[in-house]
């Protein structure tokens, strides 16, 4: 098991009451979710996310509290996860992306970590 970077841990800590905070949190990582272009726009992605959320939450099959995604840093992808109630795990990545763009060498922050708290489904 890998430890969260301290800035990511602070974000997760903000979701947990102080008395219940721990040094690690059970979560599942969805590296990347892809939907074939022939199925996009038909709510298939939302249905898949709803299924994943329900499967990990109800009956607590895995003991996970969070779902984390490593989303491509593209507007449509970010909007998809935001519409599915994910938030940025590391908001300071916005500042990092700005600094990268200011260098002017065409580099880009390729992915963003986003978080969904399964406790929101209660």
Secondary structure, 3 states (H helix, E strand, C coil): CCCCCHHHHHHHHHCCCHHHCCCCCCEEEECCCCCCCCCCCCCHHHHHHHHHHHHHHHHHCCCCCEEEEEEECCHHHHHHHHHCCCEECCCCHHHHHHHHHHHCCCCCCCEEEEEEEHHHHC
